[in-house]
Amino acid sequence: MLPVIFRRNAKNIAKSVPKQFSDSLSEIELTKWLSAYLVMAKTNESRAKVFAQESYYTLL
């Protein structure tokens, strides 16, 4: 289980994602993805950037 702060931050970010991107993902899926990103960003910044870039293209 992710720490509450990561889940809360991810939910807030998910709500601010432009509609064009959020249409294809449910809020829960987006929150899970963002939570994973936030965890990686805290532990390994370069790995988080790669994850974000690869995931961005996968999500489109």
PQR file of N, CA, C, O and H, with PARSE charges and radii, in Angstrom:
ATOM      1  N   MET A   1       0.839  -1.179   0.000 -0.4000 1.5000
ATOM      2  CA  MET A   1       0.000   0.000   0.000 -0.0000 2.0000
ATOM      3  C   MET A   1       0.888   1.247   0.000  0.5500 1.7000
ATOM      4  O   MET A   1       1.875   1.320   0.732 -0.5500 1.4000
ATOM      5  N   LEU A   2       0.527   2.211  -0.819 -0.4000 1.5000
ATOM      6  CA  LEU A   2       1.311   3.434  -0.904 -0.0000 2.0000
ATOM      7  C   LEU A   2       0.994   4.366   0.254  0.5500 1.7000
ATOM      8  O   LEU A   2      -0.129   4.379   0.757 -0.5500 1.4000
ATOM      9  H   LEU A   2      -0.275   2.153  -1.413  0.4000 1.0000
ATOM     10  N   PRO A   3       1.969   5.134   0.670 -0.5600 1.5000
ATOM     11  CA  PRO A   3       1.705   6.113   1.724  0.2800 2.0000
ATOM     12  C   PRO A   3       0.570   7.061   1.316  0.5500 1.7000
ATOM     13  O   PRO A   3       0.396   7.369   0.137 -0.5500 1.4000
ATOM     14  N   VAL A   4      -0.179   7.506   2.292 -0.4000 1.5000
ATOM     15  CA  VAL A   4      -1.337   8.374   2.035 -0.0000 2.0000
ATOM     16  C   VAL A   4      -0.947   9.624   1.260  0.5500 1.7000
ATOM     17  O   VAL A   4      -1.684  10.053   0.372 -0.5500 1.4000
ATOM     18  H   VAL A   4      -0.037   7.255   3.250  0.4000 1.0000
ATOM     19  N   ILE A   5       0.187  10.207   1.577 -0.4000 1.5000
ATOM     20  CA  ILE A   5       0.606  11.446   0.909 -0.0000 2.0000
ATOM     21  C   ILE A   5       0.769  11.232  -0.594  0.5500 1.7000
ATOM     22  O   ILE A   5       0.417  12.113  -1.378 -0.5500 1.4000
ATOM     23  H   ILE A   5       0.785   9.859   2.298  0.4000 1.0000
ATOM     24  N   PHE A   6       1.295  10.079  -1.008 -0.4000 1.5000
ATOM     25  CA  PHE A   6       1.448   9.806  -2.436 -0.0000 2.0000
ATOM     26  C   PHE A   6       0.091   9.643  -3.101  0.5500 1.7000
ATOM     27  O   PHE A   6      -0.131  10.162  -4.195 -0.5500 1.4000
ATOM     28  H   PHE A   6       1.580   9.364  -0.370  0.4000 1.0000
ATOM     29  N   ARG A   7      -0.816   8.925  -2.449 -0.4000 1.5000
ATOM     30  CA  ARG A   7      -2.150   8.739  -3.026 -0.0000 2.0000
ATOM     31  C   ARG A   7      -2.884  10.071  -3.136  0.5500 1.7000
ATOM     32  O   ARG A   7      -3.533  10.341  -4.146 -0.5500 1.4000
ATOM     33  H   ARG A   7      -0.635   8.503  -1.561  0.4000 1.0000
ATOM     34  N   ARG A   8      -2.785  10.895  -2.112 -0.4000 1.5000
ATOM     35  CA  ARG A   8      -3.466  12.195  -2.113 -0.0000 2.0000
ATOM     36  C   ARG A   8      -2.892  13.087  -3.212  0.5500 1.7000
ATOM     37  O   ARG A   8      -3.648  13.713  -3.954 -0.5500 1.4000
ATOM     38  H   ARG A   8      -2.258  10.675  -1.291  0.4000 1.0000
ATOM     39  N   ASN A   9      -1.574  13.150  -3.323 -0.4000 1.5000
ATOM     40  CA  ASN A   9      -0.949  13.955  -4.376 -0.0000 2.0000
ATOM     41  C   ASN A   9      -1.334  13.451  -5.755  0.5500 1.7000
ATOM     42  O   ASN A   9      -1.630  14.245  -6.648 -0.5500 1.4000
ATOM     43  H   ASN A   9      -0.960  12.641  -2.720  0.4000 1.0000
ATOM     44  N   ALA A  10      -1.333  12.149  -5.934 -0.4000 1.5000
ATOM     45  CA  ALA A  10      -1.675  11.570  -7.232 -0.0000 2.0000
ATOM     46  C   ALA A  10      -3.117  11.886  -7.604  0.5500 1.7000
ATOM     47  O   ALA A  10      -3.401  12.192  -8.762 -0.5500 1.4000
ATOM     48  H   ALA A  10      -1.092  11.504  -5.209  0.4000 1.0000
ATOM     49  N   LYS A  11      -4.028  11.816  -6.644 -0.4000 1.5000
ATOM     50  CA  LYS A  11      -5.433  12.142  -6.932 -0.0000 2.0000
ATOM     51  C   LYS A  11      -5.575  13.601  -7.341  0.5500 1.7000
ATOM     52  O   LYS A  11      -6.321  13.916  -8.268 -0.5500 1.4000
ATOM     53  H   LYS A  11      -3.797  11.567  -5.703  0.4000 1.0000
ATOM     54  N   ASN A  12      -4.872  14.483  -6.666 -0.4000 1.5000
ATOM     55  CA  ASN A  12      -4.934  15.904  -7.012 -0.0000 2.0000
ATOM     56  C   ASN A  12      -4.373  16.156  -8.406  0.5500 1.7000
ATOM     57  O   ASN A  12      -4.934  16.941  -9.170 -0.5500 1.4000
ATOM     58  H   ASN A  12      -4.266  14.227  -5.913  0.4000 1.0000
ATOM     59  N   ILE A  13      -3.277  15.499  -8.736 -0.4000 1.5000
ATOM     60  CA  ILE A  13      -2.685  15.650 -10.067 -0.0000 2.0000
ATOM     61  C   ILE A  13      -3.621  15.065 -11.116  0.5500 1.7000
ATOM     62  O   ILE A  13      -3.814  15.659 -12.177 -0.5500 1.4000
ATOM     63  H   ILE A  13      -2.821  14.862  -8.114  0.4000 1.0000
ATOM     64  N   ALA A  14      -4.203  13.906 -10.828 -0.4000 1.5000
ATOM     65  CA  ALA A  14      -5.106  13.252 -11.778 -0.0000 2.0000
ATOM     66  C   ALA A  14      -6.280  14.156 -12.131  0.5500 1.7000
ATOM     67  O   ALA A  14      -6.739  14.164 -13.273 -0.5500 1.4000
ATOM     68  H   ALA A  14      -4.046  13.423  -9.967  0.4000 1.0000
ATOM     69  N   LYS A  15      -6.758  14.901 -11.174 -0.4000 1.5000
ATOM     70  CA  LYS A  15      -7.892  15.799 -11.418 -0.0000 2.0000
ATOM     71  C   LYS A  15      -7.507  16.977 -12.299  0.5500 1.7000
ATOM     72  O   LYS A  15      -8.372  17.579 -12.934 -0.5500 1.4000
ATOM     73  H   LYS A  15      -6.385  14.895 -10.246  0.4000 1.0000
ATOM     74  N   SER A  16      -6.225  17.314 -12.349 -0.4000 1.5000
ATOM     75  CA  SER A  16      -5.791  18.469 -13.130 -0.0000 2.0000
ATOM     76  C   SER A  16      -5.260  18.094 -14.521  0.5500 1.7000
ATOM     77  O   SER A  16      -4.833  18.965 -15.278 -0.5500 1.4000
ATOM     78  H   SER A  16      -5.521  16.825 -11.833  0.4000 1.0000
ATOM     79  N   VAL A  17      -5.288  16.806 -14.851 -0.4000 1.5000
ATOM     80  CA  VAL A  17      -4.811  16.361 -16.163 -0.0000 2.0000
ATOM     81  C   VAL A  17      -5.782  16.850 -17.239  0.5500 1.7000
ATOM     82  O   VAL A  17      -6.995  16.752 -17.056 -0.5500 1.4000
ATOM     83  H   VAL A  17      -5.635  16.099 -14.235  0.4000 1.0000
ATOM     84  N   PRO A  18      -5.271  17.373 -18.355 -0.5600 1.5000
ATOM     85  CA  PRO A  18      -6.159  17.846 -19.419  0.2800 2.0000
ATOM     86  C   PRO A  18      -7.137  16.763 -19.866  0.5500 1.7000
ATOM     87  O   PRO A  18      -6.802  15.579 -19.903 -0.5500 1.4000
ATOM     88  N   LYS A  19      -8.338  17.188 -20.200 -0.4000 1.5000
ATOM     89  CA  LYS A  19      -9.420  16.264 -20.549 -0.0000 2.0000
ATOM     90  C   LYS A  19      -9.024  15.327 -21.686  0.5500 1.7000
ATOM     91  O   LYS A  19      -9.404  14.156 -21.673 -0.5500 1.4000
ATOM     92  H   LYS A  19      -8.610  18.149 -20.170  0.4000 1.0000
ATOM     93  N   GLN A  20      -8.277  15.809 -22.658 -0.4000 1.5000
ATOM     94  CA  GLN A  20      -7.907  14.983 -23.805 -0.0000 2.0000
ATOM     95  C   GLN A  20      -7.127  13.734 -23.397  0.5500 1.7000
ATOM     96  O   GLN A  20      -7.219  12.705 -24.066 -0.5500 1.4000
ATOM     97  H   GLN A  20      -7.968  16.760 -22.669  0.4000 1.0000
ATOM     98  N   PHE A  21      -6.357  13.813 -22.302 -0.4000 1.5000
ATOM     99  CA  PHE A  21      -5.595  12.662 -21.843 -0.0000 2.0000
ATOM    100  C   PHE A  21      -6.391  11.809 -20.876  0.5500 1.7000
ATOM    101  O   PHE A  21      -6.246  10.586 -20.852 -0.5500 1.4000
ATOM    102  H   PHE A  21      -6.282  14.649 -21.759  0.4000 1.0000
ATOM    103  N   SER A  22      -7.230  12.449 -20.082 -0.4000 1.5000
ATOM    104  CA  SER A  22      -7.955  11.705 -19.056 -0.0000 2.0000
ATOM    105  C   SER A  22      -9.148  10.944 -19.615  0.5500 1.7000
ATOM    106  O   SER A  22      -9.667  10.052 -18.944 -0.5500 1.4000
ATOM    107  H   SER A  22      -7.347  13.442 -20.102  0.4000 1.0000
ATOM    108  N   ASP A  23      -9.600  11.271 -20.826 -0.4000 1.5000
ATOM    109  CA  ASP A  23     -10.737  10.563 -21.419 -0.0000 2.0000
ATOM    110  C   ASP A  23     -10.460   9.080 -21.583  0.5500 1.7000
ATOM    111  O   ASP A  23     -11.364   8.258 -21.427 -0.5500 1.4000
ATOM    112  H   ASP A  23      -9.178  11.996 -21.371  0.4000 1.0000
ATOM    113  N   SER A  24      -9.217   8.728 -21.896 -0.4000 1.5000
ATOM    114  CA  SER A  24      -8.887   7.331 -22.164 -0.0000 2.0000
ATOM    115  C   SER A  24      -8.567   6.538 -20.899  0.5500 1.7000
ATOM    116  O   SER A  24      -8.476   5.311 -20.946 -0.5500 1.4000
ATOM    117  H   SER A  24      -8.483   9.395 -22.023  0.4000 1.0000
ATOM    118  N   LEU A  25      -8.398   7.216 -19.787 -0.4000 1.5000
ATOM    119  CA  LEU A  25      -8.055   6.541 -18.533 -0.0000 2.0000
ATOM    120  C   LEU A  25      -9.083   6.856 -17.462  0.5500 1.7000
ATOM    121  O   LEU A  25      -9.603   7.969 -17.387 -0.5500 1.4000
ATOM    122  H   LEU A  25      -8.472   8.213 -19.749  0.4000 1.0000
ATOM    123  N   SER A  26      -9.365   5.877 -16.652 -0.4000 1.5000
ATOM    124  CA  SER A  26     -10.218   6.165 -15.504 -0.0000 2.0000
ATOM    125  C   SER A  26      -9.386   6.910 -14.466  0.5500 1.7000
ATOM    126  O   SER A  26      -8.156   6.860 -14.496 -0.5500 1.4000
ATOM    127  H   SER A  26      -8.943   4.972 -16.713  0.4000 1.0000
ATOM    128  N   GLU A  27     -10.047   7.589 -13.564 -0.4000 1.5000
ATOM    129  CA  GLU A  27      -9.320   8.330 -12.524 -0.0000 2.0000
ATOM    130  C   GLU A  27      -8.501   7.381 -11.660  0.5500 1.7000
ATOM    131  O   GLU A  27      -7.417   7.741 -11.201 -0.5500 1.4000
ATOM    132  H   GLU A  27     -11.046   7.630 -13.540  0.4000 1.0000
ATOM    133  N   ILE A  28      -9.005   6.177 -11.434 -0.4000 1.5000
ATOM    134  CA  ILE A  28      -8.278   5.193 -10.621 -0.0000 2.0000
ATOM    135  C   ILE A  28      -6.992   4.768 -11.317  0.5500 1.7000
ATOM    136  O   ILE A  28      -5.938   4.703 -10.684 -0.5500 1.4000
ATOM    137  H   ILE A  28      -9.886   5.884 -11.807  0.4000 1.0000
ATOM    138  N   GLU A  29      -7.070   4.475 -12.629 -0.4000 1.5000
ATOM    139  CA  GLU A  29      -5.869   4.081 -13.370 -0.0000 2.0000
ATOM    140  C   GLU A  29      -4.834   5.200 -13.358  0.5500 1.7000
ATOM    141  O   GLU A  29      -3.644   4.966 -13.146 -0.5500 1.4000
ATOM    142  H   GLU A  29      -7.926   4.528 -13.143  0.4000 1.0000
ATOM    143  N   LEU A  30      -5.305   6.399 -13.586 -0.4000 1.5000
ATOM    144  CA  LEU A  30      -4.397   7.537 -13.611 -0.0000 2.0000
ATOM    145  C   LEU A  30      -3.771   7.769 -12.241  0.5500 1.7000
ATOM    146  O   LEU A  30      -2.586   8.088 -12.146 -0.5500 1.4000
ATOM    147  H   LEU A  30      -6.272   6.588 -13.758  0.4000 1.0000
ATOM    148  N   THR A  31      -4.547   7.612 -11.196 -0.4000 1.5000
ATOM    149  CA  THR A  31      -4.034   7.777  -9.839 -0.0000 2.0000
ATOM    150  C   THR A  31      -2.971   6.736  -9.530  0.5500 1.7000
ATOM    151  O   THR A  31      -1.951   7.058  -8.920 -0.5500 1.4000
ATOM    152  H   THR A  31      -5.510   7.352 -11.274  0.4000 1.0000
ATOM    153  N   LYS A  32      -3.194   5.483  -9.943 -0.4000 1.5000
ATOM    154  CA  LYS A  32      -2.197   4.423  -9.724 -0.0000 2.0000
ATOM    155  C   LYS A  32      -0.898   4.756 -10.455  0.5500 1.7000
ATOM    156  O   LYS A  32       0.190   4.628  -9.895 -0.5500 1.4000
ATOM    157  H   LYS A  32      -4.023   5.221 -10.438  0.4000 1.0000
ATOM    158  N   TRP A  33      -1.024   5.181 -11.699 -0.4000 1.5000
ATOM    159  CA  TRP A  33       0.157   5.512 -12.490 -0.0000 2.0000
ATOM    160  C   TRP A  33       0.924   6.664 -11.852  0.5500 1.7000
ATOM    161  O   TRP A  33       2.146   6.606 -11.714 -0.5500 1.4000
ATOM    162  H   TRP A  33      -1.908   5.285 -12.154  0.4000 1.0000
ATOM    163  N   LEU A  34       0.200   7.711 -11.464 -0.4000 1.5000
ATOM    164  CA  LEU A  34       0.860   8.866 -10.861 -0.0000 2.0000
ATOM    165  C   LEU A  34       1.475   8.533  -9.508  0.5500 1.7000
ATOM    166  O   LEU A  34       2.528   9.066  -9.160 -0.5500 1.4000
ATOM    167  H   LEU A  34      -0.792   7.758 -11.576  0.4000 1.0000
ATOM    168  N   SER A  35       0.839   7.669  -8.753 -0.4000 1.5000
ATOM    169  CA  SER A  35       1.397   7.244  -7.465 -0.0000 2.0000
ATOM    170  C   SER A  35       2.730   6.544  -7.674  0.5500 1.7000
ATOM    171  O   SER A  35       3.702   6.808  -6.965 -0.5500 1.4000
ATOM    172  H   SER A  35      -0.016   7.236  -9.036  0.4000 1.0000
ATOM    173  N   ALA A  36       2.766   5.647  -8.655 -0.4000 1.5000
ATOM    174  CA  ALA A  36       4.009   4.938  -8.960 -0.0000 2.0000
ATOM    175  C   ALA A  36       5.090   5.928  -9.396  0.5500 1.7000
ATOM    176  O   ALA A  36       6.251   5.803  -9.006 -0.5500 1.4000
ATOM    177  H   ALA A  36       1.976   5.432  -9.231  0.4000 1.0000
ATOM    178  N   TYR A  37       4.700   6.900 -10.197 -0.4000 1.5000
ATOM    179  CA  TYR A  37       5.658   7.916 -10.644 -0.0000 2.0000
ATOM    180  C   TYR A  37       6.204   8.716  -9.466  0.5500 1.7000
ATOM    181  O   TYR A  37       7.409   8.952  -9.379 -0.5500 1.4000
ATOM    182  H   TYR A  37       3.757   7.002 -10.513  0.4000 1.0000
ATOM    183  N   LEU A  38       5.320   9.133  -8.561 -0.4000 1.5000
ATOM    184  CA  LEU A  38       5.764   9.925  -7.409 -0.0000 2.0000
ATOM    185  C   LEU A  38       6.720   9.145  -6.518  0.5500 1.7000
ATOM    186  O   LEU A  38       7.682   9.705  -5.992 -0.5500 1.4000
ATOM    187  H   LEU A  38       4.341   8.941  -8.632  0.4000 1.0000
ATOM    188  N   VAL A  39       6.458   7.860  -6.349 -0.4000 1.5000
ATOM    189  CA  VAL A  39       7.359   7.021  -5.551 -0.0000 2.0000
ATOM    190  C   VAL A  39       8.728   6.967  -6.212  0.5500 1.7000
ATOM    191  O   VAL A  39       9.750   7.131  -5.547 -0.5500 1.4000
ATOM    192  H   VAL A  39       5.677   7.405  -6.776  0.4000 1.0000
ATOM    193  N   MET A  40       8.749   6.736  -7.525 -0.4000 1.5000
ATOM    194  CA  MET A  40      10.025   6.670  -8.235 -0.0000 2.0000
ATOM    195  C   MET A  40      10.740   8.013  -8.233  0.5500 1.7000
ATOM    196  O   MET A  40      11.966   8.068  -8.128 -0.5500 1.4000
ATOM    197  H   MET A  40       7.918   6.602  -8.065  0.4000 1.0000
ATOM    198  N   ALA A  41       9.983   9.088  -8.349 -0.4000 1.5000
ATOM    199  CA  ALA A  41      10.599  10.416  -8.358 -0.0000 2.0000
ATOM    200  C   ALA A  41      11.312  10.699  -7.040  0.5500 1.7000
ATOM    201  O   ALA A  41      12.332  11.387  -7.016 -0.5500 1.4000
ATOM    202  H   ALA A  41       8.988   9.043  -8.435  0.4000 1.0000
ATOM    203  N   LYS A  42      10.779  10.172  -5.957 -0.4000 1.5000
ATOM    204  CA  LYS A  42      11.414  10.370  -4.650 -0.0000 2.0000
ATOM    205  C   LYS A  42      12.673   9.521  -4.503  0.5500 1.7000
ATOM    206  O   LYS A  42      13.595   9.900  -3.779 -0.5500 1.4000
ATOM    207  H   LYS A  42       9.950   9.613  -5.977  0.4000 1.0000
ATOM    208  N   THR A  43      12.719   8.377  -5.183 -0.4000 1.5000
ATOM    209  CA  THR A  43      13.838   7.459  -4.996 -0.0000 2.0000
ATOM    210  C   THR A  43      14.907   7.570  -6.079  0.5500 1.7000
ATOM    211  O   THR A  43      16.096   7.418  -5.798 -0.5500 1.4000
ATOM    212  H   THR A  43      11.970   8.070  -5.770  0.4000 1.0000
ATOM    213  N   ASN A  44      14.486   7.835  -7.315 -0.4000 1.5000
ATOM    214  CA  ASN A  44      15.445   7.849  -8.412 -0.0000 2.0000
ATOM    215  C   ASN A  44      14.908   8.746  -9.526  0.5500 1.7000
ATOM    216  O   ASN A  44      14.077   8.318 -10.326 -0.5500 1.4000
ATOM    217  H   ASN A  44      13.520   7.958  -7.543  0.4000 1.0000
ATOM    218  N   GLU A  45      15.377   9.971  -9.573 -0.4000 1.5000
ATOM    219  CA  GLU A  45      14.827  10.963 -10.496 -0.0000 2.0000
ATOM    220  C   GLU A  45      14.985  10.571 -11.960  0.5500 1.7000
ATOM    221  O   GLU A  45      14.040  10.722 -12.735 -0.5500 1.4000
ATOM    222  H   GLU A  45      16.052  10.319  -8.923  0.4000 1.0000
ATOM    223  N   SER A  46      16.148  10.072 -12.357 -0.4000 1.5000
ATOM    224  CA  SER A  46      16.355   9.734 -13.767 -0.0000 2.0000
ATOM    225  C   SER A  46      15.482   8.552 -14.186  0.5500 1.7000
ATOM    226  O   SER A  46      14.967   8.528 -15.304 -0.5500 1.4000
ATOM    227  H   SER A  46      16.915   9.949 -11.728  0.4000 1.0000
ATOM    228  N   ARG A  47      15.317   7.585 -13.305 -0.4000 1.5000
ATOM    229  CA  ARG A  47      14.447   6.443 -13.600 -0.0000 2.0000
ATOM    230  C   ARG A  47      12.993   6.904 -13.732  0.5500 1.7000
ATOM    231  O   ARG A  47      12.252   6.397 -14.574 -0.5500 1.4000
ATOM    232  H   ARG A  47      15.736   7.605 -12.398  0.4000 1.0000
ATOM    233  N   ALA A  48      12.595   7.849 -12.913 -0.4000 1.5000
ATOM    234  CA  ALA A  48      11.233   8.375 -12.964 -0.0000 2.0000
ATOM    235  C   ALA A  48      10.978   9.092 -14.287  0.5500 1.7000
ATOM    236  O   ALA A  48       9.890   8.985 -14.852 -0.5500 1.4000
ATOM    237  H   ALA A  48      13.197   8.261 -12.228  0.4000 1.0000
ATOM    238  N   LYS A  49      11.974   9.821 -14.781 -0.4000 1.5000
ATOM    239  CA  LYS A  49      11.811  10.515 -16.061 -0.0000 2.0000
ATOM    240  C   LYS A  49      11.625   9.525 -17.202  0.5500 1.7000
ATOM    241  O   LYS A  49      10.772   9.727 -18.066 -0.5500 1.4000
ATOM    242  H   LYS A  49      12.858   9.908 -14.322  0.4000 1.0000
ATOM    243  N   VAL A  50      12.413   8.461 -17.210 -0.4000 1.5000
ATOM    244  CA  VAL A  50      12.284   7.431 -18.244 -0.0000 2.0000
ATOM    245  C   VAL A  50      10.910   6.771 -18.148  0.5500 1.7000
ATOM    246  O   VAL A  50      10.245   6.568 -19.163 -0.5500 1.4000
ATOM    247  H   VAL A  50      13.105   8.297 -16.508  0.4000 1.0000
ATOM    248  N   PHE A  51      10.490   6.440 -16.940 -0.4000 1.5000
ATOM    249  CA  PHE A  51       9.176   5.835 -16.716 -0.0000 2.0000
ATOM    250  C   PHE A  51       8.073   6.748 -17.249  0.5500 1.7000
ATOM    251  O   PHE A  51       7.144   6.286 -17.911 -0.5500 1.4000
ATOM    252  H   PHE A  51      11.031   6.605 -16.115  0.4000 1.0000
ATOM    253  N   ALA A  52       8.179   8.034 -16.960 -0.4000 1.5000
ATOM    254  CA  ALA A  52       7.158   8.985 -17.395 -0.0000 2.0000
ATOM    255  C   ALA A  52       7.117   9.085 -18.915  0.5500 1.7000
ATOM    256  O   ALA A  52       6.036   9.115 -19.502 -0.5500 1.4000
ATOM    257  H   ALA A  52       8.933   8.409 -16.422  0.4000 1.0000
ATOM    258  N   GLN A  53       8.277   9.137 -19.557 -0.4000 1.5000
ATOM    259  CA  GLN A  53       8.315   9.241 -21.012 -0.0000 2.0000
ATOM    260  C   GLN A  53       7.751   7.990 -21.670  0.5500 1.7000
ATOM    261  O   GLN A  53       6.944   8.089 -22.593 -0.5500 1.4000
ATOM    262  H   GLN A  53       9.156   9.112 -19.081  0.4000 1.0000
ATOM    263  N   GLU A  54       8.165   6.816 -21.206 -0.4000 1.5000
ATOM    264  CA  GLU A  54       7.677   5.565 -21.791 -0.0000 2.0000
ATOM    265  C   GLU A  54       6.180   5.402 -21.552  0.5500 1.7000
ATOM    266  O   GLU A  54       5.445   4.985 -22.448 -0.5500 1.4000
ATOM    267  H   GLU A  54       8.821   6.735 -20.456  0.4000 1.0000
ATOM    268  N   SER A  55       5.738   5.725 -20.366 -0.4000 1.5000
ATOM    269  CA  SER A  55       4.329   5.577 -20.028 -0.0000 2.0000
ATOM    270  C   SER A  55       3.468   6.557 -20.799  0.5500 1.7000
ATOM    271  O   SER A  55       2.348   6.227 -21.189 -0.5500 1.4000
ATOM    272  H   SER A  55       6.335   6.064 -19.638  0.4000 1.0000
ATOM    273  N   TYR A  56       3.974   7.754 -21.021 -0.4000 1.5000
ATOM    274  CA  TYR A  56       3.223   8.766 -21.766 -0.0000 2.0000
ATOM    275  C   TYR A  56       2.860   8.236 -23.149  0.5500 1.7000
ATOM    276  O   TYR A  56       1.714   8.355 -23.583 -0.5500 1.4000
ATOM    277  H   TYR A  56       4.884   8.023 -20.703  0.4000 1.0000
ATOM    278  N   TYR A  57       3.836   7.650 -23.840 -0.4000 1.5000
ATOM    279  CA  TYR A  57       3.571   7.133 -25.177 -0.0000 2.0000
ATOM    280  C   TYR A  57       2.681   5.898 -25.133  0.5500 1.7000
ATOM    281  O   TYR A  57       1.886   5.681 -26.047 -0.5500 1.4000
ATOM    282  H   TYR A  57       4.767   7.553 -23.488  0.4000 1.0000
ATOM    283  N   THR A  58       2.800   5.093 -24.098 -0.4000 1.5000
ATOM    284  CA  THR A  58       1.942   3.923 -23.935 -0.0000 2.0000
ATOM    285  C   THR A  58       0.502   4.353 -23.709  0.5500 1.7000
ATOM    286  O   THR A  58      -0.423   3.739 -24.242 -0.5500 1.4000
ATOM    287  H   THR A  58       3.446   5.269 -23.355  0.4000 1.0000
ATOM    288  N   LEU A  59       0.310   5.400 -22.926 -0.4000 1.5000
ATOM    289  CA  LEU A  59      -1.040   5.866 -22.613 -0.0000 2.0000
ATOM    290  C   LEU A  59      -1.732   6.479 -23.816  0.5500 1.7000
ATOM    291  O   LEU A  59      -2.959   6.440 -23.915 -0.5500 1.4000
ATOM    292  H   LEU A  59       1.061   5.898 -22.494  0.4000 1.0000
ATOM    293  N   LEU A  60      -0.948   7.049 -24.740 -0.4000 1.5000
ATOM    294  CA  LEU A  60      -1.552   7.646 -25.932 -0.0000 2.0000
ATOM    295  C   LEU A  60      -1.929   6.541 -26.867  0.5500 1.7000
ATOM    296  O   LEU A  60      -2.458   6.800 -27.948 -0.5500 1.4000
ATOM    297  H   LEU A  60       0.048   7.080 -24.659  0.4000 1.0000
TER
END
